[in-house]
Amino acid sequence: MAKCSYCGASESMPFTCKFCGSKFCAEHRLPENHACPGLVVYKESRGKEPEKWIYEPFKAEYKHLAGRAPEKGGIGERLRDLLTGMDARRLLYLLVAVILLSVLLRTLGVL
């Protein structure tokens, strides 16, 4: 059991503040409810420009920040890279799965 850093209450599943890193109970989990010093530092460091406040991980220019840079090449190139990187056992499992799926679809009358 952890204790709330603000009120000292025992908490079985405490919340960790992403700004200061301390553990809090449900009542004090929000930065505003525990007078978070990390929130003040964050607000000062983000600057006055509103475009720095917004985090949009799905925009192309932000994907490199989230570790999701767009991959080059089409689906054929990615499939080839996937298959050439597999060991023999995984290729065998993939082949068996494709065969079983085709048998199932033929049985159902889809193919």
N, C-alpha and C positions, 0 to 999 in steps of 0.2 A: 504494500500500500504506500502510495506517495502522498506527500502533503502539499497542499496549495501554498505556493510561495507568497501569496497575498494575505490570506486569512488563517492559514495553518490547518484547515480542515482535511481530514483523511479522504483520499479519493482512490478508488480501485482502478479507474481508467482516467488518469489526468490528461488534460489538454496541454500540448507544448506550444508555446507562443513562437511564431515564426520570426518575430522581430527581436525578442530578447532571449529566447531559448529556455525560459523557466517553465515550470509545470504549474498548472492551475486547475481549480475545480470548475464545474460547469457554470457557476455564477460569475466567476472572474476570468473566463477563458478569452474574452474579447480584450484587445489591447486597451480600449477605452475604459474598461472596467477594472483594470489593475494598474492604471497610471504607468503604462509601459514606457520606459526610457528609450527602448529600441525604436518605437514608433516615431518619437520625436526626431531621432537621428535619421530615420528613413525619410521623413517628410522634408527635413532640411537638405538631405543629400540628393533628392530627386530633382531639385531645381524648380525654376518658376515656369518652364515651358510645359504646357499640358501634354504635348506629344510624347514626353518622356514618362508620363504617368501611365500610359496605356500599354498594356502587354497583350499583343495579339499573336499567339504562337502559330496560327494557321496562315498568316500572311507570308509570302515568299521571302521577304527581306528579314523576317524574324526567325525563320526556321533554323538558321545556323546557330542562333542563340540557344534554342531549345534542343540542339543536338539532332535535329531532323532535317538536315540539308536535303534538298530535292535530289533524287537519284538521277544520274544521267543514263540515257539509253531507254529503249522501249521494254515492253514486257518480255519479248523474246530474249533479249540480252540478259535480263534479270533471271529468267527461267533457266537459261543456259548456265549462268553463274551458280545458281542454286543447285542444279543437277550435277555439275562438275565438282562442286564442293562436298557432295554427299559421299559417305562411305558405302560399301557394297550392301550392308545389311539394311540401311535406310532405303536404298534404291529398291531392294527386294520388297520391303514393306510397302513402299509406294506402288510398285507394280501390282502386288497382291490386292491392295486397296482399290486400285483402278479396275482390276478384273472383277472383284466382288461388287463394286458399284455398277459396272456395266451389266453383270448378271442380274442384279436386283432390279435395275431399270428395265431390262428386257422382260423380266418376270411380271413387272407391273404394267407392261405395255407402253411404256414411255418411249422406248427406242424401237 
